[in-house]
Amino acid sequence: MSEFYVYDTTLRDGMQGMEISFTLDDKIQIAHRLDDMGFDYVEGGFPMSNEKEAAFFEQCKREDFKHAKIVAFGSTRRAGTTAEADPHIRALLDTDTETVIVVGKTWKAHVHTVLKTDEEENLRMIYDSLSFLKSQGRRVFFDLEHFFDGYKDDPEYALKVLKAGTEAGADTLVLCDTNGGTLPSEITGIMKALPRESLAPLGGHFHNDCGTAVANSLAAVEAGAIQIQGTVNGWGERCGNANLCVFVPNICLKMGLKPKVAEHLEKLTVLSRFVAEKANIIPDKRQPYVGIASFSHKAGQHADVVAKQAELMEHIEIL
């Protein structure tokens, strides 16, 4: 794989988790830590949601980030209006971030029940929103909300949504398992069935309701995704998002990918604990790679093996 990007949404999706709250200063500090780690994209939030989110983007205009691109999150235009006049689209432009991400509906049930419109208008909403943002010089990622559920319900319509995003100029089509109910085998099967040659590059965004968000993310990478979104410590709504503290070492150490963050894996434990401290949450001792128990052994056969030759018991060489 010639290119691969790690996209962090701790400061937006991660803050949807229970007991997770950051001050404005916390968010700025975390963004800089993510930048120092080599994360490619840092999603800062939805600028219209509250004053703190808007203030974050104003502050970022004065901050110096060496590598990470700060991303503003928003949604497609409303039904029956234009992208240029829609306040959500204008709010994305007002952040002055060079990269924006727009979420749109893929599942027809959501089009009807949530947006209260029809399938064709939803496609127009997607095309108009993305193409207008592209015309304003932005890099645009398109989050296809509930993509896998929508595809299982009506593959033909899900493909129309993918093609609308592609034709509008989306830089990456991010396939979202929004309710976390899809298994790795389904991810692989669906992604391999897509007409890749006619679509923009694909990414993935997975929730952990079945405990498979990291596994789904790895399956998506194996199926050709060039971007995966997740959060530090796996925090997020309900059961959380794909845990980047697990996903990143796996792609770097097990799959041979070399995104920028691969150069700074030794900082991952510090990052995990720093973010936990800002949220006033005790770190998970048993978290793979960064938990204090992840490479510990008590007395017995395992400890005896480690004392003789540690690599016979550890699955990686400890940094």
N, C-alpha and C positions, 0 to 999 in steps of 0.2 A: 504494500500500500504506500503510494508516494506521499500522501499527506493525511494527517489526522489531527483533529483539534479537540481539546478538552474544554468544555463549557461549564462554568460553575454558576449555579443558581441559588447558592446559600442565602444570598441577601434578598431574594424574592421568594422562591418556592420554599426554601428552607425555613423562612420565617412564618410559614403557614403551620409549622409543627406546634404541637402543644408545648407550652412553657418556654417557647423560643421568642426572645425579644432583644433587639439591639437598639442602642441609641444611635443618633447620627454619627457621633464620633466613633462608636464601635464599628459602624458600617464602613467608614472611611479607613480605619485601621485594618479591618479584615480585607478590604479591597487591595490595600497595599501588600499585605501578606500573600494574598493570592497572586498578585503581580510578581512579587519576589520569587514565588515558587515556580513561575513559568506557566501558569494557567493562561490559555489563549483568550478566553472570553469570560468576563465577569458581569453577570446580569445584576443590575442595581435595583430593580423594582419597577413598579407601575407609577409613572410620574403623576397621574391624576388621582391616585388612591388616597393620599393624605399629604399634609405639609412636610412631614419628614422625608417622604420619598422625593418630593419635588426639590427639597433642600439638598438632598444627596447629589442630585445631578447638577445643581448649581455649584456645589462645592467641588465636584469632580472637574468642572471647567478650569479650576485653579490648581488642580493636583497634577503631578507628573508621574505617569505610569510608563514604565520602561518597555513592557511587552504586552500586557493584557489590554484588550479592548473592552471598555465599559459599554454595556448594552442596555438600552431602554426597552421595556416590555410594554406591549399594548395589544389591542384587539382590532379586528377588521372594522371597517366603517359600519354604522348602523344601517338597517334596511331602509330603503326609500330616500337616502340622502347621497351626497357625494363624498369621496375621500378627502378632497381638498377642504371641504367645509366641516368635516367631522371633528369634534373637539378631541377625541382620542388620538386621531392621526396628527392633528396639530400639536398635541402635547408631546408626541414622540419627536417631532421635528424641533420643538423648542428646547429639548435637552441638549441638542448639538452633538449627540454621540454619532460617530460615523457608522455605527452598527445598531440596527434595531431588530426586534423580534416581534412578530405579529401572530397571535393565536386565532385560528379559525375553525369552524365546525366541519367535521367529516361524517359524523353519524347523523343520518336523516332524522332520527328521533329527537336529537338536540336542535336540529334546524327548525323543526315544527314546534317543539314544546318550549324551547328556551329562546330562540330568536323570533319565533312566531312569524316565520316567513316560509317561502317555498325553496325547493332545491336550486332552481335557476337563479333566483335572487342571491342565494348564498354564494354561488359560483361568481356572480358579478361582484359581490362584496369583497371576495378574496382577490379577484383580479384587479379591481379598482384600487384597493388599499395597497397591495404590493407594488403595482406598477407606478402608482403615484409616488410612493416613497423612493422607489428606484429612480424616478425622474428627478428627484431632489438630491440625488447623489449619494444615497445611503446604501450600505451593504445590508441586505434584508434576509433574515431567516424566517421561515414560515413554520410555526408549530401547528401540526395537524392534530387538533384535540380529539381524543377518543378514536384515533385512526384505526387501531386493530379491531375494536368493537364495530366501528363503521364498516370496515372491510368485510368482517364476518357476516354482517347484516346485509350488505349490498356491495359486492366488489366493484361492480360497474360504476356506481356513484363515487366510491372512494377513489377510483382511478380518475374520474372527472375532476375531483378536487386536486389530486396530484398534478394533473395536466394544467389546471387553472393556475396553480402556483408556479409551475414551470414556465408557462407562457407569459406570466406577469414578470418574470425575471428573478424569482427567488434564488438566492445564492445557495441555500441548503433547504431541503424539505425535511423537517424533523418529525418523525413518526412517533406519536405519543401514545403510551399505554396509560391513559389518564386515571383509570380506576384500579390499575395494578392487577388486573385479573387474567393476564395473558401469560402463558408458559413459554419457556425457551424454544421448544419444538415448534410452537405456533409462530413465534417471531421468525425463526429460520424459514419455515414453509411459506409464510406470507411474503417476506422480503424477496425470496428467490423467485416468487411467481410474478413479481412486478416487472414491467417492460423498462428495464433500467436505461436502455440506450436512448429512450425518448424523454427521460426525466432529468431534472436537476439532481445534483448529488444528494444523498440521503443521510440523515442523522437519526438519533434515537433519544427518547426521553421516557424513563421507566419509573413507575412507582412500585412500592415494595409490599403491596397488600397480600401477595402470595409468598413473600419471602424470596422472590426471584429477581429483584431489580438488577442486581449486579450480574447475575447469570444471563438475564435478558439482554443487558448491555453488551456483554461479551459475545452473545449469539449475534447481535446486530452488527458488531464489528466483523465477525467472521463472515457475515452475509454482505459486507461491503460498505457499512456506514462509515462516513469520514468524520463524524462529529457525535459525541455522546455528551448529554447533559446530566448533571447530578449535583450533589451537595456534599460539603464536608460533614463527616460523621453520619451521612445518610439521613439527615433530618429533613422533615417536610410534612406535608399534610397527611393525616391518618397514620399510616405505618412508615411513612417517609419515602425518600427518593433513592435512586442508585447512590451508593456510598462511594464517593470518589477516593476516599482513603483506602478502599479495597480495590476498586476498579483500576485506578491508575497503576499501582504496583503490578497488578495482574497483566495489563497490556504491555507494560514495559519489561517486566522480568520473565513473564511466561509466553508472551506472544511476539516479542521482539519489536514492538512499535517504539518510535522515538519522537514523540511530541516534545515540545520544549520542557515540559515539567519533568521529563525523564532525567534531565540534568540535575535535578534538585530533590531526588527521592529521600535523601538523608534528612531533609527538613520536614518531612510529612508528619512525623509524630509531634513535632513542635507546633505545626499548624493545627493539627487536630486538637491539641490541648489548649492552644491559644483561643480558638473559636469556642471551645467548651467553657473556658474561663469567662469569656465575654458574655456568654449566655447564662452564666452561673449554674452550670450543669456539671455534675461529676462525670469525668470521662469513663467510658465503658472499658473495664479491665480486659474483657475478652474479645474486644474488637480485633479482627485480623490485622496484622502488620503493625498497627500503632498502639494496641492495648498492651499493658504491662505483662499480661499473661501469655501473649502470643508466642513468645519464645522462652517460656519458663518451664521448668520440670521439677517435680518433687522427687522424693526418694523412690527407688524401685528400678526396674529394668531400663526405663527411658533415661533416667538420670545417669545410670551406669554407662549407657551407650554414649551420652553426651560427654561424659568425662573422658571417654576413650577417643572419640572422634565425632565432634558435634555435627558435622555435615551428614552423618548417617541417620540423624533423627530430624534435622531441620529441612524444610522443603525449599529454602533459599539460603544463600550465603548472607548472613546478617550484616547490614551496612554499619 
